[in-house]
Amino acid sequence: MKIDLTDTTASKINKGLVQGRRAIGTPAVGMVLTLVIVTDEENAYDALKAAGDASREHPSRTLVVIKRVSRSPRDRTKSRLDAEVRVGAEASTGETVVLRLYGEVADHAQSVVLPLLLPDAPVVVWWPVNAPLDPAADPLGALAQRRVTDTYAAEQPVRDLTARAETYTPGDTDLSWTRITPWRSMLAAALDQVTCEVESVEVEGEEFNPSCELLAMWLGDRLGVPVQRSLSGGPGLTAVRLSTDCGPIVLDRADGSLATLSIEGQPDRAVALQRRDTAELIAEELRRLDPDDTYASALRFGVERLNTSDGGTGQGSAGAPAASADVPEAVADAPKAVAKGEAKGEPGAVPTPVEAAVEAPAKESTASAPVKKAAAK
């Protein structure tokens, strides 16, 4: 059932919801949360379809907020709210209200949404596109326990990852992080099968893909080893290579669906790593509404190590120690060290300038390691 309300108010929308439930014979409210989708007209259909599919697992009241741009200065001073109420088969297993805001009311969307929230139920706000750099500071984001963004839809994903790290608030999450859940599970399971120490990691994937960056950050954060980010033609993530003292561990997915897991001394295995659609990602995020501390730790660890000068990912190392900055100082002190060593009759005791530059970081890295198989969990 669909009810169109033109130039309406929040009170009339609530009455429309009650009227619709009675008309289809389900007067009781059986929804578990309120999902607020903030989008534009272009992306509203896809976002609404994904939310409808996810509602089969999480029955919810879905509020779609679309801010319409008025054409003339006179229209921008006039406020109007149009609504489309959907219940029953039109709204899958929940209720849907599409809100179109015109004029000045578009700047106060929280005033329209607040009376429509389910009482005593969690609130999740999702920005499929054009997410604010600080979701918790947004008026709509302040109403929610969980704020979902997607840096993959941003014009400059790396810049947005940097902003997310600087403004992170418990409850923030990113669908680019949700996309790598199968990869993280598979890599943790692979390390659980061996008793080796990881020495370095390479994450390979397409350029401007924030999921690749987040996976590299997570590995660098959990393993404490150098992580190199390399580029490929995609789609998405294509390979992760772990160098260990027992031989390489490789998870390679060249076609976006079927991957091959290779562990030294074991036969290769085919594993399913199908790229998931948006409905599956949203459903996963709605399963837990508590803060994701693992995401926060990975985001804060790696964001300052990304190569953001050109807005791309490049082929930099996300977790390698920066020893090159100490080389000039070591070279300058080399003559004094040599003279001191010769004076003591120990010509072989003085390291070369390069060895002197990298010895301290190497020892520090060794102190923070060994990294065991359980570190990736």
N, C-alpha and C positions, 0 to 999 in steps of 0.2 A: 504494500500500500504506500502511496506517495501523496503527500499533502504539500502544496505550494503556498507559501505565505509571502506576500509582497509588502514592502514598507511596514515591517512588523516590529515586534518587541520580544524580549526574552520571555516575558510572561505568556504571550500568545504562543510562543514556540513550545513551552512546557505544556500548555493546554493541548496543543496539537499532538504531542507525544502521548498524552493520556488518551486522547480521542482515538489515535491510531491503534494503541494497544487494546482498547476495548473493542474496536471494530474487528480485529483479527482474533479476539477471544483469549488474549493473554494479558490480563490486567496487572499481573505481578511483574516486578522488576527482577530479573534473574541474571544481571550482569555483574562482573567482578571488578571492573575498572573503567575509567574514562580515558579514551585515547584522543588527544587533540592533534590534528594534522594541520600544520601551517604551510601553505603552498600557494602556487599561482594557478591560473586557469589552465595553463598548458599541461601541467603535471598533475592536476587534480584527479583525473580519471585513473591513471596508473597507481597513484598512491591509495585511492579509495578501493581499487580492486585488490591490492595487496592487503590492505587492512581488513577487507571483507573475508579474504581467504584465511587470514590469521585469526579472525574472530571465531572460526569453527573450533579452535583450541582454547581461545580466551574470549568468551562472550563479553562484549564491551559496548559502551555508548561511544560512538565515534563522532567527533565534532570536527568538521573540515572548515578551516578558516581561510577564506580567499579574499584578499584585499584588492579591490578593483580600483584602477586609476581613472579618475574623472577626466573628461576631455577638456573642459573649459575651466577657467578660474572661478566662475560663478558656481559651477557644479561642485567644485572642491569644498566650498563652504557649506554645502547642504549634506546633511547626514541621512543615510538611508540604510536599512538592513533588510535584505531579502533572505528568505530561508526556504529550504527544501527538506521536509521531514520524511524519512523512509523507515518503515517498520515491516516486519514479516519477511516475505521472500525478497523484497527489494533491499533488505539490509542484512542478509545472511542470518546469523544467529543472534544479532544484537539490534541496536538502534543506530541510525545515522542521521545527522543533521548537517546539511551543507549550508554554511553561512557566507553570504557575499556582502562585504562591507564597502560602502561608498562614502566619500567625503571625509569629514573630520572623525567620524566614528572608526575609521580604519586605523587611526592612531591610538585607539583605546579598545582594542580587541579584547583585552582581559575583562573589561566591564561587561561585555556581551557573553563571554564564555563562562564567567564565574557562576551566574545563576543556573547554568545548564549542567554543571558538574554533578555526578552522582554523589549523594551524601555518604560519608563514611567509607569511601572507596578510593584506592590509589589513583593518581593522575599521571599519565605519561604524555609528554609532548614530543612530537616527531616533526623535524624539518627535512623533508625529502630534498629540497634545494634551498639555496639562499639562507643558510643557517647563520645566526649571529655568531660573532667571534667569541662572545661570552654568553653561552646559553642561559646560565643561572641568573645573569643580570637582566635578561629580557623579561618584560612584564608577564608574558605567558609562561616562560620558563620558571618564573618564581612560584607559579601555582603547582608545579609538578614535583613528584618524588623522583622521577626518572626523565632525563632529557636525551633524546636520540638525534644525532646528526649523521651526516654522511659526507666525509671529506672527498670521496670519490667524485661527487657532483660539483665540487668547488672548482673555480677557475685556476687557483694556485693551491694544490693540495698540501704541499710542503709548508707553505705559509700558514695555512689553516691548522696543520699539526702543531706548529710552533705556538700559535695562539691558544690552542686547546691546552697545551702544557702549561702555559703561563696563567690561564684563567680556570684551570680545572677545579671543579667543585664536586664533592661526592654525589653521585647520581648521574653524572655525565657519561655518555658512551657514544660509540661511533660504529656505524654499520661496516666500515672498513675493518674494524677490529673483529666484528662478528664473522666476517667472511673467512678469517683465518682460523676459526675454531677447529675444523677438521685437521688442518695442518699442525696445529699445536698438539692436538691429541695424538696424531700419528708419530710425530717426532718424539714426544715423551714416551710413547710405547716402544719406539725403536731403541731409545737409550736405556730403557728398562730391561732390554734383552742382553745387554753387554756389560762388562765391568771395565770399561775403558774411560780414560780421561779425554775430554774434548779439548783440542788445542786451538782450533780456529773454525770459522763458519763462513760460508758464502751463500748469500740469498740472491737468486736470479729471478727476474721478472720484468714486465714491461715498464717503460718509463712513465712517470706521472701516475703511478699506482700507489696510493697510500697504504694499501694492505701489505705490500712488499716492505715498505719502510717500517710499519708497525711490527711485522714479524722479525725483522732484523733488530729492532729495538728490544723486543721481548727476549730474543736469544742472547743479545749482548747483556741484558739486565740479569737474566737467570743464570747464564753460564760464566759470565765474567771473562770472556775471551774476545779477541778481535773478530769483528764481523764485517765482511766485505759485501757491498751491494753492487751487483753487476746487472747489466741490461740484456734483455732479450726481446723478441718480437711478440711475446705473449702467447695465448691470452692469459692475462693476470699473472699470478705466480706460476713459474715454470719449474723451478728446482731449488732444493736446499742441499748443500754439501757440507757435511761435518767431517773435519779432519781430526782423527783420534790417534792415540798411541797404539791402537790395535788395527788401524786401517780405516779407510773412508766409509762413511755412512751417507748414502745418497737417496734422496726422495725426489724423483723426477716425474713431472707431469707436463708433457709436451702438447697434449691435445685438449686440455681443459676438462677432462672427464676421468680418464684412467691413468693412474700413476704407477711407477715401479719403485719398490723399496729394495735397495741393495745394501747388504751388510757384509762386511768382510768375513769369509768363512762360512757363509750361509747362502742358500740358493735365492735368486731374485724372486720377489713376490709382487703380484699385481694387486693394487688396492684401489678402491673407488674413492675418488676425490672430485666428484661432480661439482661444477660451479652452481651455487644455489640461487634461487630467485629471491626477490625482495620479500615476498610473503613468508618464506621460511626464515629469513633473517629477522623480521619483525616478531614472528612467533617465538623465536629463541630469546630475543631481548625481553619479551613480556613474561617469560618463565621466571625471571628473577628481578626483583625490584630493589634489591639492596645494592650499595655501592660496589663497583668492580675495582677492588684494590690492585689486582694484577694489571689491569689496563692502565691505571693511574701510574703504577711504578714503571711500566714499560714506556709510557708516554714521556714521563719526566726524565728518564734515564737517557733516552736517545735523541731527543729533539734538538739539543744544542750541538750534536755531533753531525747533523745532516748538512749536506752541501746545498745551501739555499741561495747562493749568489745569483744563479740564473733561473731560480724557481723550479729547477729540475732535481733529479735524484743523483745524477752523476754516477761515478764508480768509486766513491770514497769509502773509507772504512768507518763503520758506525761505532766500533768499540776499540779500535787499535790505540795503544799508548802513543802520545805525540812525543817521540824521542828526537825528531829532527830539529826541534826548536833549541835543544841543548847542544847541538853539534858545534856551532861557532864558539861557544864558551869553552867547550872541551878542547877544541883545537888551539885556542888562545893559551890555555893552561898547559898544553902538552910540553913545550920546551922546559918549563919549570919542573914538571914531573920527571922528565928525562934526566935533567941535570941532578935532581935530588936522588934519583935511582942510581945514577952512575957514581955519585959521591958515596953511596952506601955499598958500592960493589955489587949491585943487583941489577944488571942490565936487562934481565929477562922478566923483572917483576912489574914493569910499567906497561899497562895495556895501551893499545893503539887509540887514537882519538875517537874513532867510531865505536870501539869496544867500550871506551869510557863513557860515551854518550848514551849507549843503549843498555849498559850493565845495570844501572839503578832502576829504570823502568822494568827491565826483565825480572829483576829480583822482586820488585813490588808486585808484578803480575803473578809470579810464582807464589808469593805469600798469600795473595788472595785466592789462588787455586790451591790444591787440586779441585777440579770441578768434577764431581761424580755424576753418575747417571741420574740421581734423584734431583739434581739441580734444575732440570728442565721441567719438572712437574709443577 
